[in-house]
């Protein structure tokens, strides 16, 4: 019985993220896929190193959101970058974490970024055929365009300040402005049709 307990305690030893990175390439391909499938199901831990992991990304800044979108998976370890952006952890700290906690946070962040991207995509202004023909869809200035627009909207002279604004505030302002713009377009169209009928 004692021998079995010892064996079970060895099996129960948690693998750190650093150990995982070293051991994974040494495993057979089928075993690698099996491990990665298990890690895809890892859930967000409530705490990491005594710090609370947020339940969603609604409180992060637009700058943090932009940093997430700029992670280069070819040149840097995305896990290290995610923990740096979200919780300010150093690489050495990340490598010492339980591998399931690391993937739990990565899975959580990925799902949240998909949700946020869908929110921004849902409020894009619909353009008329004339606007599309004139090339309005080419006027996409990415992050800088959003930063520039919000700074002008709020009368902010230093655009860098916008990076510290919560993304949800920028999203809400953009949603309100887009809805107002579409309302005005519909109203102007009705006025134009009314004028035609009078002729």
N, C-alpha and C positions, 0 to 999 in steps of 0.2 A: 504493500500500500504506500509506504513511504517513497519507494522508488518511483511509483506512478505519479505521486504528487510532485516530485522533483522534475520529472519529465514534463508534466503539464505546466509547471511554473516557467520552465524554459521556453515552452511554446508560447506562453502568454506574454513573453517579453515584447515590449513595444518596439517597433522598428522606427528609427528616426528618419526624417526626410533625407538627410545626408547619407545614411546607410543604404536607403532605398535606391538612391542615384548610383551608388557604387555596385550594388548587388543586381539590379534589374538587367543590365547588359549581359550578366553572367548566366542568366536563366534561359531555359529553352524558350523558343518563340511562343509556343502554346501556353506555357506558364506565364510569360510576360503578358500575353493578352488576357489571361484569366485574372491576373493581379490588377491590371489596368481597368478591367470591367468592374471589379470590386470597388476600386477607388472612385470610379465614376458615380457610385451610389453613396459615397461618403457625404455626411451631413455637416452643416455649419456648427462648429462648437460654440457654446455660449461664451467661453472665455479662452484667451490665449495669453499665457504668461501673466495671469492676473488682470489682463485688460479685457474689457467686455467687447465681444464682436457684435457690431450692429445687426439688427434684425433685417434691415434693408439699407439701400444706399441713398435714401432721400436726404440725408444730412450732409453728404459730401459736397465739396465745392465744384464749380465748373472746371477749375484747374485740375483737380483730382480726376474728374471724369475725362478730361482731355489727356491726362497722363496715362490713364488706363488704355485709351484708344491708341496711344503711341508705343505701347510695349512691342518691342521687336523680338519675336519668338526665335528668330535665327541667331541673334547676337547676344541675347541675355536670357537668364532663367526667369520665365514668367512668374513663377511662384515667389521668388525673391523680390521681384519688382512689385507684385501685388501686395505683399506684406509691408513693403517699404511705403507704398502709397497710402494703404488703408490704415496701418497701425504704427508706422514709423520704426519698424524692426530692422535690425542689421542682418546681413546675410548669415553671419555666424549663428544668430539666434534662430533663424528660419531652419537651418540645417539640423538643429538640435530638437526641433518639434516632432511630435508624433506624425508619421506620414499621413494617417487618416485625417488628422486635424488640418494639415496643409491642404490636402485635396478637398476636404470639406469646405474650406474657405474659398479655394479656387472655383469649385462648382457653384458656390453661392454667388460669388462675384460675377461669374459668367452669366448666370441666369438673370441677375439684376441688370447687367449691362444690356442684355437682350431686351428686357422690359423697358428700360429707359430709351433705347434706340427706337423701339416701336412707338413710344409716346411721342418722340420728336418727329418720327415719320408720319404719324397720324395728323399732325397739325400743319403739314406743308400746304401752302396756298395752291389751289387749283388754278391753272393758267388757261386763258382763252386760246383758241387756235391761232389768233393773230399774234398774241404774245409769244407763243411757241415758235411760230414762223419767224418772228423777229429775233429769236435766239435767247429768250429769257432764261431758259434752262441752263445756258452756258454761264450764267451769272451766279455760280456757286463758289463762294469764297471760303468755304469750310469753317474751321474754328475761328480764324481771324475775322471772317464776315460776321459771325455771331457776336464776338467780343466787340467789334467796331459798332455794330448795330445797337447793342445794349448800352455801350458807353455813351453814344449819341442820344439814345432815348432817355437816359437818366442824367444827362449833363455831366458825365464823368470825364475829366480831362486826361487822367492817367489810365490808359487802357489796361495796364497790369493789375489795377485794382479789381477788375471784373473777374479775374481768375479766383479771387477769394470769396466770390458771391456763390451762394448755394445754387446748384444747377436747377433745382426745382423752382426757384424764384425766376430765373431766366426763362425756363420753359413756360411758366404761367404767364409771364409778360408777352412772350412770343405767341402763345395760344390766344390770348385776349386780343392782341394786335391783328393777328391773322383773321380771327372771327369778325372783328370790326371791319377789316378791309374787304372781306367777302360780302359782308352785309351791305357796305357802301356800293360795291359792284352790282349787287342784285337790285339795290334801290335805284341806281343810275340807269340800269337796264329797263326798269319799269317806267321811269320818267321818259326815257327815249321811246319806248313803245307807245306810251300815252300821247306823246307829241306826234308820233306818226299817225295815230288814229284820228287826231284832230285835223290833220291835213286832208 
